Amino acid sequence: MKQMLDYSGPSSNHAILGQLAGTWNFVDPKRPFIKGTLTRTPIYDGRFYTVEITGGKLPLPVGDGKMKDGNYLNLQIEGYDNPQAKFVTTSVNNHIGSNIEMQVGSYDKEKNAFTYEWETELVPGLKKANKRVLKIVDKQHYTEEYYELQNGNQVKIRELDFAKSAE
């Protein structure tokens, strides 16, 4: 019971995630129309964080092959799994797919960066391996790079720059 209780509370790894709490504005430097706001809020005494993302307007699927314009929305829960010794993120969005992504990652203290990996299957039988690298630049900036496995190679498909909002 003592060991279970020891593993239940926030750890120093949860505090690393705490550096990212707050509201951030983001943009893709190569595609400036990809931009928005991300708000990361601690919950349950810092054990987890909710991450709410609102992006720009784009066509959104509404069913039966129909689309309508709306803002991209994404909701994540992220935290650190003490027994597994891994960072974890679940993610759902209103764009493409009806899946819940489960990203599992690690933190490299030397690079001040998280690396998350996961697999998506938006169409039965078509699985894609993905990777996200979140690098903390300083207290006011971080970047995220997204990769897909294509023909056996990790190909960068997006880069986002985040700047902390004056709250």
Backbone hydrogen bonds in HBPLUS format (Angstrom, degrees):
<---DONOR---> <-ACCEPTOR-->    atom                        ^
c    i                          cat <-CA-CA->   ^        H-A-AA   ^      H-
h    n   atom  resd res      DA  || num        DHA   H-A  angle D-A-AA Bond
n    s   type  num  typ     dist DA aas  dist angle  dist       angle   num
A0005-LEU N   A0001-MET O   2.93 MM   4  6.17 158.0  1.97 150.5 156.4     1
A0006-ASP N   A0002-LYS O   2.83 MM   4  6.09 154.0  1.90 149.8 157.7     2
A0007-TYR N   A0003-GLN O   3.02 MM   4  6.28 149.9  2.11 148.1 155.2     3
A0008-SER N   A0005-LEU O   3.10 MM   3  4.99 147.4  2.21  97.4 107.4     4
A0014-HIS N   A0011-SER O   3.04 MM   3  5.24 127.5  2.32 100.7 113.7     5
A0015-ALA N   A0011-SER O   3.26 MM   4  6.70 148.1  2.36 143.5 152.2     6
A0016-ILE N   A0012-SER O   3.18 MM   4  6.55 135.9  2.39 136.6 147.3     7
A0016-ILE N   A0013-ASN O   3.19 MM   3  5.08 127.5  2.49  90.7 103.9     8
A0017-LEU N   A0013-ASN O   3.38 MM   4  6.80 154.9  2.45 143.4 147.7     9
A0018-GLY N   A0014-HIS O   3.02 MM   4  6.36 140.5  2.19 138.3 150.2    10
A0019-GLN N   A0016-ILE O   3.19 MM   3  5.62 151.0  2.28 107.1 114.6    11
A0020-LEU N   A0017-LEU O   2.88 MM   3  5.62 159.3  1.93 122.2 128.6    12
A0021-ALA N   A0018-GLY O   3.13 MM   3  5.28 169.3  2.15 109.9 112.9    13
A0022-GLY N   A0040-ARG O   2.90 MM  18  5.25 169.7  1.91 143.3 145.1    14
A0040-ARG N   A0022-GLY O   2.84 MM  18  5.25 166.2  1.86 152.8 153.3    15
A0165-SER N   A0023-THR O   2.78 MM 142  5.48 175.8  1.78 147.3 147.6    16
A0024-TRP N   A0038-LEU O   2.72 MM  14  5.11 162.8  1.75 158.6 164.6    17
A0038-LEU N   A0024-TRP O   2.80 MM  14  5.11 161.4  1.83 152.8 157.9    18
A0025-ASN N   A0163-ALA O   2.86 MM 138  5.36 166.7  1.88 156.1 155.6    19
A0163-ALA N   A0025-ASN O   2.87 MM 138  5.36 158.3  1.92 154.5 161.7    20
A0026-PHE N   A0036-GLY O   2.92 MM  10  5.42 165.1  1.94 142.1 145.3    21
A0036-GLY N   A0026-PHE O   3.03 MM  10  5.42 149.5  2.12 141.8 141.8    22
A0027-VAL N   A0161-ASP O   3.06 MM 134  5.50 141.8  2.21 141.6 153.3    23
A0161-ASP N   A0027-VAL O   2.84 MM 134  5.50 167.2  1.86 158.2 159.7    24
A0028-ASP N   A0034-ILE O   2.89 MM   6  5.52 143.0  2.03 161.6 165.7    25
A0031-ARG N   A0028-ASP O   3.03 MM   3  5.16 135.1  2.24 104.7 117.6    26
A0034-ILE N   A0031-ARG O   2.82 MM   3  5.81 170.9  1.82 136.9 140.1    27
A0037-THR N   A0054-THR O   2.89 MM  17  5.39 156.0  1.94 151.3 157.0    28
A0054-THR N   A0037-THR O   2.90 MM  17  5.39 163.8  1.93 160.3 165.7    29
A0039-THR N   A0052-GLU O   2.88 MM  13  5.26 156.0  1.94 144.6 152.6    30
A0052-GLU N   A0039-THR O   2.94 MM  13  5.26 162.7  1.97 145.7 149.3    31
A0041-THR N   A0050-THR O   2.87 MM   9  5.26 157.1  1.92 150.3 158.0    32
A0050-THR N   A0041-THR O   2.87 MM   9  5.26 155.3  1.93 153.8 154.4    33
A0043-ILE N   A0048-PHE O   2.89 MM   5  5.43 162.0  1.92 145.5 142.7    34
A0046-GLY N   A0043-ILE O   3.16 MM   3  5.43 127.7  2.45 103.5 116.6    35
A0048-PHE N   A0043-ILE O   3.38 MM   5  5.43 174.2  2.39 151.7 150.0    36
A0047-ARG N   A0044-TYR O   3.10 MM   3  5.53 158.3  2.15 113.0 119.7    37
A0049-TYR N   A0078-GLU O   2.79 MM  29  5.25 142.2  1.93 151.6 159.8    38
A0078-GLU N   A0049-TYR O   2.90 MM  29  5.25 162.1  1.93 150.5 156.5    39
A0051-VAL N   A0076-GLN O   2.90 MM  25  4.85 156.3  1.96 138.2 138.3    40
A0076-GLN N   A0051-VAL O   2.83 MM  25  4.85 152.9  1.90 144.0 151.0    41
A0053-ILE N   A0074-ASN O   2.88 MM  21  4.98 169.1  1.90 153.2 154.5    42
A0074-ASN N   A0053-ILE O   3.04 MM  21  4.98 147.0  2.15 141.0 142.9    43
A0055-GLY N   A0072-TYR O   2.78 MM  17  4.74 169.7  1.80 141.5 145.1    44
A0072-TYR N   A0056-GLY O   3.08 MM  16  5.98 153.4  2.15 149.8 152.3    45
A0058-LEU N   A0070-GLY O   2.89 MM  12  5.75 148.9  1.98 154.1 160.1    46
A0070-GLY N   A0058-LEU O   3.11 MM  12  5.75 151.3  2.20 142.3 148.7    47
A0060-LEU N   A0068-LYS O   2.66 MM   8  5.30 165.0  1.68 145.5 150.4    48
A0068-LYS N   A0060-LEU O   2.90 MM   8  5.30 145.6  2.02 139.3 149.9    49
A0062-VAL N   A0066-LYS O   2.93 MM   4  5.68 167.8  1.95 146.8 147.4    50
A0066-LYS N   A0063-GLY O   2.91 MM   3  5.53 165.3  1.93 122.6 127.0    51
A0094-ASN N   A0073-LEU O   3.15 MM  21  5.69 147.5  2.26 152.3 155.0    52
A0075-LEU N   A0092-VAL O   2.90 MM  17  5.51 161.7  1.94 158.9 164.9    53
A0092-VAL N   A0075-LEU O   3.02 MM  17  5.51 155.1  2.09 151.4 159.3    54
A0077-ILE N   A0090-THR O   3.10 MM  13  5.34 147.0  2.22 134.2 142.9    55
A0090-THR N   A0077-ILE O   2.88 MM  13  5.34 158.8  1.93 151.0 157.7    56
A0079-GLY N   A0088-VAL O   2.94 MM   9  5.51 151.1  2.02 156.3 160.7    57
A0088-VAL N   A0079-GLY O   2.96 MM   9  5.51 166.2  1.97 142.1 145.3    58
A0081-ASP N   A0086-LYS O   2.80 MM   5  5.41 168.0  1.81 173.0 168.7    59
A0085-ALA N   A0081-ASP O   2.73 MM   4  5.64 124.5  2.04 146.9 163.9    60
A0086-LYS N   A0081-ASP O   3.33 MM   5  5.41 151.9  2.42 135.3 141.4    61
A0085-ALA N   A0082-ASN O   3.16 MM   3  4.90 134.8  2.38  93.4 106.3    62
A0087-PHE N   A0105-GLY O   2.96 MM  18  4.84 161.8  1.99 131.4 133.2    63
A0105-GLY N   A0087-PHE O   2.73 MM  18  4.84 159.3  1.77 146.3 146.9    64
A0089-THR N   A0103-GLN O   2.92 MM  14  5.00 150.6  2.00 144.4 147.2    65
A0103-GLN N   A0089-THR O   2.71 MM  14  5.00 167.1  1.72 162.6 163.2    66
A0091-SER N   A0101-GLU O   2.95 MM  10  5.05 144.1  2.08 138.4 144.4    67
A0101-GLU N   A0091-SER O   2.95 MM  10  5.05 156.7  2.00 155.3 152.0    68
A0104-VAL N   A0117-GLU O   3.16 MM  13  5.62 169.4  2.17 151.0 151.1    69
A0117-GLU N   A0104-VAL O   2.91 MM  13  5.62 157.4  1.96 144.8 148.1    70
A0106-SER N   A0115-THR O   2.98 MM   9  5.51 145.1  2.10 139.8 147.7    71
A0115-THR N   A0106-SER O   2.94 MM   9  5.51 154.5  2.00 148.2 155.1    72
A0108-ASP N   A0113-ALA O   2.77 MM   5  5.35 169.8  1.78 163.4 165.7    73
A0112-ASN N   A0108-ASP O   2.79 MM   4  5.71 118.8  2.17 141.8 160.0    74
A0113-ALA N   A0108-ASP O   3.17 MM   5  5.35 156.2  2.23 139.2 144.2    75
A0136-ILE N   A0112-ASN O   2.92 MM  24  5.72 163.2  1.95 175.0 174.2    76
A0114-PHE N   A0134-LEU O   2.76 MM  20  5.08 157.8  1.81 150.4 154.7    77
A0134-LEU N   A0114-PHE O   2.92 MM  20  5.08 149.7  2.01 139.7 149.1    78
A0116-TYR N   A0132-ARG O   2.82 MM  16  5.13 168.4  1.83 156.9 160.6    79
A0132-ARG N   A0116-TYR O   2.87 MM  16  5.13 155.5  1.93 143.8 149.1    80
A0118-TRP N   A0130-ASN O   3.19 MM  12  5.36 154.9  2.26 132.7 135.8    81
A0130-ASN N   A0118-TRP O   2.79 MM  12  5.36 160.6  1.83 175.3 172.7    82
A0120-THR N   A0128-LYS O   2.87 MM   8  5.24 156.6  1.92 148.2 155.1    83
A0128-LYS N   A0120-THR O   2.80 MM   8  5.24 151.9  1.88 149.0 157.0    84
A0126-LEU N   A0123-VAL O   2.92 MM   3  5.52 166.2  1.94 149.4 150.6    85
A0149-LEU N   A0129-ALA O   2.96 MM  20  5.39 151.2  2.05 154.8 154.8    86
A0131-LYS N   A0147-TYR O   2.97 MM  16  4.97 150.9  2.06 136.9 136.9    87
A0147-TYR N   A0131-LYS O   2.76 MM  16  4.97 157.3  1.81 156.0 157.0    88
A0133-VAL N   A0145-GLU O   2.86 MM  12  5.18 158.7  1.91 148.8 156.1    89
A0145-GLU N   A0133-VAL O   2.89 MM  12  5.18 151.7  1.97 138.7 147.8    90
A0135-LYS N   A0143-THR O   2.88 MM   8  5.30 152.2  1.96 143.9 153.0    91
A0143-THR N   A0135-LYS O   2.93 MM   8  5.30 156.8  1.98 146.1 153.0    92
A0137-VAL N   A0141-HIS O   2.99 MM   4  5.36 144.4  2.12 128.4 137.1    93
A0138-ASP N   A0141-HIS O   3.16 MM   3  5.29 166.1  2.18 139.7 140.6    94
A0141-HIS N   A0138-ASP O   3.28 MM   3  5.29 156.9  2.33 104.0 110.6    95
A0164-LYS N   A0140-GLN O   2.87 MM  24  4.94 159.8  1.91 137.1 140.7    96
A0142-TYR N   A0162-PHE O   3.17 MM  20  5.20 151.4  2.26 130.6 136.7    97
A0162-PHE N   A0142-TYR O   2.79 MM  20  5.20 158.3  1.84 177.5 174.6    98
A0144-GLU N   A0160-LEU O   2.95 MM  16  5.18 153.1  2.02 145.7 151.5    99
A0160-LEU N   A0144-GLU O   2.79 MM  16  5.18 160.8  1.83 153.7 160.1   100
A0146-TYR N   A0158-ARG O   2.86 MM  12  5.18 166.2  1.88 152.9 154.1   101
A0157-ILE N   A0146-TYR O   2.81 MM  11  5.72 158.1  1.85 144.4 152.1   102
A0148-GLU N   A0155-VAL O   3.00 MM   7  5.42 152.2  2.07 141.8 147.5   103
A0155-VAL N   A0148-GLU O   2.85 MM   7  5.42 169.8  1.86 154.2 156.7   104
A0150-GLN N   A0153-ASN O   2.78 MM   3  5.29 168.5  1.79 155.5 154.4   105
A0153-ASN N   A0150-GLN O   3.01 MM   3  5.29 164.3  2.03 113.9 118.8   106
